[in-house]
Amino acid sequence: MSDGRKAACIIGWPAAHSRSPLIHNYWIKQHGLDAEYRREEVAPDRFADFVKNLRDHGYVGANVTVPHKEAALALTAPDERARAVGAANTLWYDDGTLRSTNTDVEGFLANLDSTTPGWDRGLENAVVLGAGGAARAVIFALLAREVQRVYVINRTVERAQALQKQFGARVKPAKWDEITGLLGGAGLLVNTTTLGMVGQPPLEINLRCPASLVVADLVYDPLVTKMLASARDRGLRTADGLGMLLHQAVRGFQLWFGVKPEVTSELRALIEADLRDKAPEKKATEKKPQEKPAKLRGGGNKKRG
Ligand code: NAP
């Protein structure tokens, strides 16, 4: 960049699917900033070089998406959150040092705080489905909010056990067939698996639970997953994946451009419309969903970060 305009970008391989440019350019326009947010398609073998020279490429910072989030952690000075999650998704310069964080933690919390206020008041037990990168962010967030027990159910049990090792005894690996009993005493259920996402098997779950259970899904495509729809049918309070995606973007924008942006209903509508617009194209190009619904076992593992 030579025009002095501040710029940030999303670095991915591919990066075309990312909604980050829509989100950040909406805020740039809303705040009347002389700034720009771009996409950078960077292959894995060029990533280290690109990040080390981020400033020379004209950027004050960046978001990082698949498959670079783990590499970004190693190439930057990560904070406690990024280290706990094992991945960095937001980079910025601080006095010449390229720092990184993982904003999924605060995105998850801010979304629940704004859509289901009071969700953590006296919350003793939470049930988390999945044990990947997103689960680590959610567990870190729940432990920070003093949730006493976080039950983790995952297809690959060893990954849930590894989370107990990482985060301590408040994390409790559990089995799928224990879910009904666990939901009976839980205040929060969170899906962090890819199940229910377009092109993936659905998440089959029987929500036999108290009316006070709050249900959150990190999947945002479709906007209303089967799990969220059945929770709403039962009158339960819900928080969706799009809300988390929007809230996690706030910190990066503030770090790069010095203004704390707001997650408005207008912004949400913009991204919803984009998700709807891309739906027919997705149907035409994506692989058929697998035949059998999955109950946290079997099947593939394709996702978008
Ligand atoms: P990840 O690290 O690849 O983990 C995927 C998880 O899904 C693992 O627990 C995996 O179980 C499970 N899984 C995948 N296929 C399965 C199947 N067929 N049956 C049962 N379990 C299956 O992915 P991630 O980064 O954690 O992302 C997970 C989801 O969260 C994605 O949909 C992603 O888009 C979403 N996400 C959303 C936001 C947001 O802002 N809304 C932010 C981050 C992530 P195994 O361990 O057994 O493989």
Residues whose N, C-alpha, C, O or C-beta is under 5 A from the ligand:
A	BS01	NAP	D104 G130 A131 G132 G133 A134 A135 N154 R155 T156 R159 T192 T193 T194 M197 L218 V219 Y220 G241 L242 M244 L245 A294 L296 R297 G298 G299 G300 N301 K303 R304 G305
